[in-house]
Amino acid sequence: MRRQFCAFYNLPTEWASRGLQTSDQCSSYPHQYGHLSSCSTWHFWASVILLCLLYPVSTTAAIFRVGVVGPWSCDLLFAKAYPSAAARLAVSRINQDPSLYPGVTFDYVILEEDCETSRALSLFLGYYVQASAFVGPVNPGYCDTASLLGKSWNKTVFSWSCIGHELDARGSHPTFVHTMPLPTLVLMHLMRHFRWARVGIVSSDNDIWVETASKVANALRSHGMPVGIVASIGKDVTSMRKTLAKVKRIENLRLVVLCMHSILIGGKDQQMLLEMAHDMRMTDGSMVFVPYDTLLYSLPYQNLSQYILPNNSKLQHAYDAVLTITVESPERQSFYQAYTEAQTGGEIPKNIKPHQVSPLFGTIYSSIMFIAHAMESLRASGQWMSGDNLAKHARNLTFKGFSHPIRTSHSGLSLLDYVVLDTDGLSWELRPCYRIEMETDKVHFLGQSIHFPGSGPPKTDSSCWFTQGIICGGGVDPFHLIIFFGWVFLLIFSFVVSLYFIRRRLNQIQLVRGPNKILLTLADVTFINPSLSNKKMSLEESKTSDTRKSISERSHNSPFSSQSPATYENSNVAIYEGDWAWLKRLPHGNFRSINPSTTDVFELMKDMRHENVNPFLGFFHDCGVFAIVTEYCSRGSLEDLLHNDDVKLDWMFKSSLLMDLIKGMKYLHHRNVCHGRLKSRNCVVDGRFVLKVTDYGYNEVLESQRFPYVEPQPDELLWTAPEILRSSFPGLKGSLAGDTYSFSIIMQEVVVRGPPFCMLEQSAQEIVQKVKKPPPLCRPTVSPDHAPLECIQLMKQCWNEQPERRPTFDEIFDQFKNINKGKKTNIIDSMLRMLEQYSSNLEELIRERTEELEVEKQKTEKLLTQMLPPSVAEALKLGSTVKPEYFDSVTVYFSDIVGFTTISANSEPIEVVDLLNDLYTLFDAIISNHDVYKVETIGDAYMVASGLPVPNGNRHSAEIANMALDILSGVGTFKMRHMPDVPVRIRIGLHTGPCVAGVVGLIMPRYCLFGDTVNTASRMESTGMPYRIHVHSSTVKILMALKVGYKVQLRGRLELKGKGTEETYWLIGRDGFTKPLPVPPELKSGQENKDFKLMLQKAVKKISAVRQVAQVTLADEGNIMIHHH
């Protein structure tokens, strides 16, 4: 609906509800509008207004056009603010809001600003007639000039980026308004809170940012801050590195302001700078980087990880040194949410996604809304519309910006709140850590600590930088410093004195009242087990072995059953606050009062808290009984434990007890408390076998209460150091070195599991006298069989005659750890370690057994593959049937030993076995170098085939031929162990042809060959000659066809059983075969038989002589069988 009104823009208009003015008032109106007299002008405009009011018509509203100035074309990241869309949205909402200036229609115009300052200023000069007010400029370099031009034009300049307090001076800049707090003031609040005064400023080389850096530096200097450097980075890496090097050289620099586009909205310069700073180790926490541009808008941060950070690990580490400051958003109204709501309402095109828009969008929107609300305030005041009046009414405004509320103070200052954002080091979500309230000038912690890289935040500067009236040169005014510390000293002194008297009074009250009271009476404890002790304990009898053992055993078995009532007179065990307690009685006497020094001793004992120190529960004083109350330990004293034969003590157990004692004494000595009465009777063991030191502070109580000295019995002094025995009152005063000596005697007790000096077989009085008055030096003797040698050496160091040469308990602790090689000595830990060791051993055993099983499996598989072909072995392992296989062409080898029967007849069976084993081991070694398969051995017969189970073409003949030559060469040098003079002569036969191979049998299966080829090869061997390779013509044809130089010799035609007469050959060599072959014997008229017989006879005689048996008559000549054909 159109508004009905009469209004004229750019003419002096007064909005008032006070009615028409009289002619006497005409002179009060300005005369600068035309040459009409004031009265005539007034009458004219009054008539017009009256006519409009009497005859309202529908007409077009007067237009107020806002010019949005900025580098929207020359800078792509500024263009991402979409100023046209932001202005359109703001203007639309203003025009639709009836509460905002009903007499004017708002409009906008986008005005370009060049990225170069001089050109930007020249462009701005031409915008006089294009807008009624301006939002801008963005470049702070010409803000002063733009403000003065606005003053001349009487048009208001609303800026969110200009810097400088001089612009707030109404006299010289009456038409200028800041729509946001000064960014430098926000920086000052941060710097003042963390006391970072030394600052540097780095900008990109764009003119806008260079001018911004200069203005920021001037503003900070006006606040007295020492700006160390103002520099810009170039467009290349070298220039950027030089700039960062300059920054790094500035000493004590705490904060670096980055005047450039933030990386969070796509600023590449800032990304390169931070990555390079990380490479130069400038992000180690020594300084903090603060982006400047995020101060100008409300960056989305709530529950939103910055999408650019996780994609770059170096940038993630570098950004940990960055603190981001931005305008605080309400909890459920971030920039993205406000933008999405506007899109949903159809106010913004939906083709632009929120994350593609710079948050500067909201700043532009809020600035236009700022103008509208200032105009409404002006209209409500009834004043004339002018540039300076509009600027004056930018005060006490409250309205909703794009994503956050906006308020201004009575002086026109914007009162936005800012947040300091940082990552938590775990995720890359920016979290608010501090809130900066511009209204109260305070910084509030929000519960999330800043995660500074390194060990903490940058070092702080002197507070004088932030104190008005002080010229700070890096320190403070000495006079003020003296006054300050004087007052501090007086305050501290007064506080300490007051605290001392208050604490003393509280301690006195605490002695008798409250949950931690020290002085106990019969109302606080209940005595139990009267049968445990039938007499009162005295100073010397309080912890004797029999009493402690009786108490431990009986109280454990029947703690509440007794034959007589339990009273303070016959029992030393009581229940205090639900737990058992032990009463260590003091000598008879009456305490009229507790001395202050005794109270201090009680407080010191009460504060003792250590696992190996028996805690002090209180001091019992009632009915003439005075006793120190400590925790009750069910296993009695260490002396009781050592005398209990039912408890088995190995070295681990003993070392655990000693380590507990060392820890307890180490704790006492660290508290500057010497025991003075350390002995095995004053070391108690609880139900978990943890040793605790007790009776500490006993001598101090006696001394502070001035008890009369009672000389101890000799058996009580066996643990006392010699220098203390020589004193006037032995046993009353102790020393740290004396505790070390007492510890060594306890070590002796534990190691040998016997009383002190038990191996000397002397009375306690004699031993004490010898220790007191050497020479000779009287010490226990401990065998190395009882403990490690290092432990015995440590014991000797501890009982050294010279106190200053005894080790401290810190040194004892370190040495004892080395004795146990760093292992834990706690009993429970030892048991757990034994279980862990058993588990580890079990795992190791399982692993070893598994490895052994794997090795055995491999051996079995290897043995199986040696007995059968691998393919056949795999089939048998899988349980499948092995089918017979036909081979077209294979070559079969047979050989046997000439005269083997005769040799066997004249040899022992074991010698025959050795002969065959040695010979076949030689053969096996040779055939491993050829592509052949050993089929079997029967007695002296050796059978090999090639071409199966894996066919190899025609190579099978060559493989068998080569193998036969190698075997024949090896046999030529072979010697029998028991008959080295008798040569081993073999016959070899080869034949080539088809055959069938298969596995025969289930028990001990054999891979056998069947066919005429096998029979013919056997015939070739049996009809051969010693040291000869008898070859069938079928094999010779293949060998000749291979043309590798095999040498054969025609033997002639030979009758073969079942085959008829065929030509056969001798294989006598091959080209390139250089191994020596044995010379075949010539067989003429029985000469061979005679030679072999003579050699055999000699061998048999030699064997007989060795065996020392009678001459063995050789079998007659007919029994000597030498087969040849």
Beta strands, then each sheet from edge to edge (+ up, - down):
strand 1: 62-70
strand 2: 104-112
strand 3: 133-135
strand 4: 157-159
strand 5: 176-178
strand 6: 199-203
strand 7: 227-232
strand 8: 255-259
strand 9: 288-291
strand 10: 324-327
strand 11: 398-400
strand 12: 405-407
strand 13: 417-422
strand 14: 431-437
strand 15: 442-445
strand 16: 519-520
strand 17: 525-528
strand 18: 573-576
strand 19: 579-585
strand 20: 616-622
strand 21: 625-631
strand 22: 683-685
strand 23: 691-693
strand 24: 885-897
strand 25: 933-938
strand 26: 941-946
strand 27: 986-1000
strand 28: 1006-1010
strand 29: 1028-1032
strand 30: 1046-1056
strand 31: 1060-1070
sheet 1: 2+ 1+ 3+ 4+ 5+
sheet 2: 7+ 6+ 8+ 9+
sheet 3: 10+ 13- 14+ 15-
sheet 4: 11+ 12-
sheet 5: 16+ 20+ 21- 19+ 18- 17+
sheet 6: 22+ 23-
sheet 7: 25+ 26- 24+ 27- 28+
sheet 8: 25+ 26- 24+ 27- 29- 31+ 30-
end
